[in-house]
Amino acid sequence: MADRPRDLAERMARRRRMGDKPGERGGDGFLRETFTLPRPAARARAEAFFARYPKAGYMSAVETWRELPGGDIEFTMRRLPSAD
């Protein structure tokens, strides 16, 4: 059964609220951080994130990204809390 548009909007709003707080934890156990930076700084920030939290240990990933009208990049990085 397809979700109603309102269900989708509520789910998106809930995710956005969670992304506004650095290190916020979702129901899936991942920690998420959202950044809005110019393209070169965004690339450097993502590289630093992967250097600090390697993909193999933390399952780190760029969860979402988009280019804003001014040219900045908004992106959300996710990772597990520990590399256990």
Helices and strands as residue ranges (DSSP letters): H 5-19, E 24-25, E 31-37, H 39-52, H 55-58, E 61-67, E 73-79
